[in-house]
Amino acid sequence: MSSTRDYYEVLGVTRDADDATIKKAFRRLARELHPDVNRHDPDAEEKFKEAAEAYEVLSDSERRATYDRYGREGLRSGGYAPNFDAFTSVSDIFEAFFGGGGAFGDLFGMAGGRATGALQGGDVAVSAEIQLVDAARGAKVDVSYEAVELCEHCHGNGAEPGTPIETCPRCQGTGQLQAVSRTPFGQMVRTTACDVCHGEGKVARDPCKVCRGRGRKVERPKVKVDVPAGIADGQRIRIAGRGHAGERGGPPGDLYVLVRVREDPRFVRDGDDLVTAVDVAAPLAALGTKVQVDTIDRGPVDVEIPAGTQPHETLIVRGAGMPSLRGRHPGNLRVLVNVVVPRHLNKEQRELVQQLADSMTDHNLRSDEGLFGKLKRAFGG
């Protein structure tokens, strides 16, 4: 890969920028473009290499002078050719410029070298499915999940009880290993975490027989979760301290329970309100009647259908909706009236309906509702 843009343009500096400005510009670009923190951009690695090539030239006084005077042709004539294929990763390229054991980690806010200090364990996410009636009343739900927990046998130190923990013989307690390699930029020293102690600097003389010296193991705990009344589909419940175990004495992570509420064939939820529908024959809607309607937790209730009720009119049962998580008044039950026109009439019924139709006047059919109001009611507005 070789850049075709002006190196000063790549780093965003002027041609008279000093070494400190150039280095600062490259560190800023490295932070923005490094593929480890910019995975959403498939071109991030190539952009990073372009910036690295520009920095390699402009940070070297002789190469920079040649580039300023003769451009890329002058660099190529002098034997310079960028070659990043010798590196196994972008991190290696960064370490070639800034050195291992600190510069790369400092750039991204991570401590270089041996891992020190307590680290909090990771969070765990799990889902739990409940019925709508459970969401209305509140419920207790058992959930099980996989989590890393401290080994009870060795209490997390990785050693058999009563046996010592010693300095790692491979890294001599530093937690790091250094490897010298030759690259197009000369001899480079790479620092990596020790493969025996994994950066800790210490190892158990007799590893724990239960966890094989890891100090932690994967378990499948079961937790009873209190689901509050009024919870909605897609909301999460946080249970502190029930996630993965921490490292080096750090606190555990948290457990997040994603609540999924199954659909109820009787109701549709709209915020804290519930919506249901009831079929009423057209003659009864004209005369007025009383019907029974299910509620979520009170059983059936009587609902008065006023005489002259029109299709898609909505009646309200106060307080028969869902409880509020915020402690406010509960929602309402909205009853949508579906006026059913009778079908398959026999001869006698047809004669009766005909008599009714013949007796209709404008007074019976007139409505004070405008077109907009009718359309709004028809579409449930």
TORVEX-466546 format. One record per residue (C-alpha): x, y, z; residue in three letters. Coordinates in steps of 0.1 Angstrom, whole numbers, plus 2048, in hexadecimal, padded with zeros to 3 digits. Example, Ala and Ser with C-alpha at 12.3 -4.5 7.8 and 13.67 -1.06 7.14 Angstrom:
REM residues 2
87B7D384Eala/8897F5847ser/
REM end
This chain:
REM residues 381
800800800met/80E8227F7ser/7FD8447FCser/7F685A7DFthr/7EC8797F3arg/8048947FFasp/813889820tyr/80C8AA831tyr/7E88A8826glu/7E5885833val/7F0890856leu/7DE8B2854gly/7FD8C785Bval/80D8E484Athr/82E8E0837arg/8418F3852asp/8348DD86Fala/84D8D3889asp/8548AF894asp/83E8B28B3ala/8208BE89Ethr/8258A2885ile/8278888A1lys/8088968B2lys/7F5896891ala/7FE87288Bphe/7F38678AEarg/7D28798A8arg/7CD866887leu/7D8846897ala/7BD84A8B2arg/7A2850898glu/7AD83687Eleu/7BB819891his/7A57FB887pro/7A37EE8AAasp/78D80C8B4val/77F814891asn/7707F2887arg/752802875his/76981185Aasp/7767F5843pro/78F80D834asp/79E817856ala/7BC800853glu/7C680E832glu/7C183283Elys/7D682A85Dphe/7F281C847lys/7F083B831glu/7F5851850ala/81183A85Cala/82383E83Bglu/82086483Cala/82D865860tyr/84A84E858glu/85686683Dval/84F88784Eleu/85D87C870ser/87F875860asp/892895858ser/8A588783Aglu/88687782Aarg/872896831arg/88C8AC820ala/88D895802thr/867894800tyr/8648BA803asp/87D8BE7E6arg/8768A27CFtyr/8558927DAgly/84E86D7D9arg/8658687BAglu/8828747CFgly/87A85C7EBleu/87883F7D3arg/8988497C2ser/8A98497E4gly/89D8267EBgly/87F82D802tyr/8618177FDala/846814818pro/8407EF820asn/8277E783Cphe/8227C3831asp/83F7B8848ala/8297C0866phe/80F7A7872thr/7F77C187Fser/7F07E6880val/7FA7E58A5ser/81D7DB89Aasp/81F7F9882ile/81681089Fphe/8308008B6glu/84A80589Bala/84582A89Cphe/83D8308C1phe/84D8128D2gly/83C7F68E5gly/8337F4909gly/82081490Egly/81C82C8F0ala/8018188DFphe/7ED8138FFgly/7F283790Aasp/7E38438E9leu/7C38308EFphe/7C1836915gly/7CE81391Emet/7EA80C937ala/8097FD925gly/81D7E0931gly/8137CA94Darg/7EE7CA957ala/7EA7D9979thr/7CD7E298Fgly/7AA7D4994ala/7947D0975leu/76E7CF977gln/75E7B0967gly/74A7B2948gly/7247B6946asp/70D79993Cval/6ED79D928ala/6D0784928val/6AC78591Eser/68C77A930ala/66A775921glu/64A77D934ile/62577F92Egln/6137A192Cleu/60079994Bval/62279495Dasp/62C7B6951ala/60C7C4960ala/60F7B3982arg/6357B0986gly/64678E987ala/66577B992lys/67876A976val/694751978asp/6B075795Eval/6D0743959ser/6EF74E946tyr/714747942glu/72B75C956ala/75075B960val/752758986glu/76F75599Fleu/77A7329A6cys/76E7299C9glu/78A7109CEhis/7A77289CAcys/7937489D1his/79E7569B0gly/7C47559B3asn/7C973799Dgly/7DE7239B6ala/7D67049CAglu/7CD70F9EEpro/7ED710A03gly/8057129E6thr/8197329DDpro/81674A9C0ile/8397519B1glu/849769999thr/84475E975cys/86574D96Apro/85F756945arg/85C77C948cys/86D77F96Agln/84F791978gly/84C7AC95Ethr/82D79E94Dgly/83D7A692Cgln/852795911leu/8677A78F8gln/86F79B8D5ala/8897AB8BDval/8827AA898ser/8907BA879arg/8787D0864thr/87A7E8847pro/87F803862phe/89C7F1873gly/89D7DC893gln/87D7DE8A7met/8757D28CAval/8527C58D0arg/8437C18F2thr/8277A88F8thr/81679A917ala/82777C925cys/81675C919asp/81B74A93Aval/80E763954cys/7F977793Bhis/808797946gly/80379196Bglu/82878C973gly/82076F98Blys/81574B988val/8097309A0ala/8227159A8arg/8066FC9AAasp/7E9707994pro/7C67039A2cys/7B86E0998lys/7956EE994val/79B70B97Dcys/7BD700970arg/7CE71F97Dgly/7B673896Darg/7A774498Dgly/78574797Carg/76D72F96Blys/74E730957val/72E72996Bglu/70972A963arg/6F973C980pro/6D3740984lys/6C5761990val/6A176A99Alys/69878B98Aval/67D7A2998asp/66A7B097Aval/6587D0984pro/6337D597Bala/62F7EB95Dgly/64F7E194Bile/64E7E3925ala/65C7CC90Aasp/6817D4903gly/6887E4925gln/6A67D8939arg/6AB7D095Eile/6CE7D596Carg/6D97BE988ile/6FA7CB997ala/7177B399Dgly/70979598Barg/71F79796Cgly/741789965his/75A788982ala/7747A4983gly/79979F980glu/7B47A599Aarg/79A7AC9B5gly/7847C299Fgly/75E7C39A4pro/7487AD98Epro/7347BB971gly/70E7BE970asp/6F37A9962leu/6DA7B9949tyr/6B97A7944val/6A77B0924leu/6827AC929val/66D79F90Carg/6477A1911val/6337888FCarg/6157958E8glu/5F37918F8asp/5D77888E0pro/5BF79D8F4arg/5D27BE8F6phe/5EA7D58E4val/5FF7EB8FBarg/6038108F4asp/61981F90Fgly/60781992Fasp/5E681491Dasp/5D87F4911leu/5C27F28F2val/5A87D78EBthr/58B7D38D3ala/5677C78D8val/54E7BC8BEasp/52B7CB8C1val/50F7C48A9ala/5037E2896ala/4DF7E08A4pro/4ED7DF8C8leu/5057FC8C0ala/4E78108B5ala/4D28068D3leu/4ED8068EDgly/4F87E8901thr/5117DB91Blys/52E7C4913val/5497B2928gln/56D7BA920val/58C7A992Easp/5A57BD942thr/5CA7B4947ile/5C67AC96Dasp/5A37B4978arg/590799965gly/5727A394Fpro/5617C5954val/5407D2947asp/5437EE92Dval/525803924glu/5208088FEile/50C8288FApro/4EF8298E1ala/4FB8358BFgly/51F82A8C4thr/53182C8A2gln/54B814893pro/56F8198A2his/56482E8BFglu/5798298DDthr/56D825901leu/58382A91File/58681493Eval/59A82A956arg/5B781A968gly/5B47F8957ala/5D57FB943gly/5F97F594Dmet/60880196Epro/62281D96Aser/647816971leu/64A83B97Barg/630838996gly/61584C984arg/5F1842980his/5EC82296Cpro/5E2824948gly/5BF81E93Aasn/5AF803926leu/5A3810905arg/5867FC8F6val/5827FF8D1leu/55F7F88C6val/55D7E38A6asn/5397E789Aval/5307C7887val/5177C886Bval/5027A886Bpro/50778F84Farg/4F3771841his/4D177F84Aleu/4B3769848asn/492774838lys/483781858glu/4A3794862gln/4A57A483Farg/4817B0842glu/4887BF864leu/4A77D0858val/4947DD83Agln/47A7EC850gln/4957FD864leu/4A680A845ala/485817837asp/47E82A858ser/4A083C858met/4A0862854thr/4BC87C851asp/4B8882876his/4C385E87Dasn/4E185F866leu/4ED88286Aarg/50F88687Bser/5208A6887asp/542896882glu/5568A3864gly/56988E84Bleu/58A89285Dphe/57B88687Egly/56C86886Dlys/58C85E85Cleu/5A086387Dlys/58884D890arg/588832874ala/5AE830876phe/5AF83089Bgly/5BB8538A0gly/
REM end
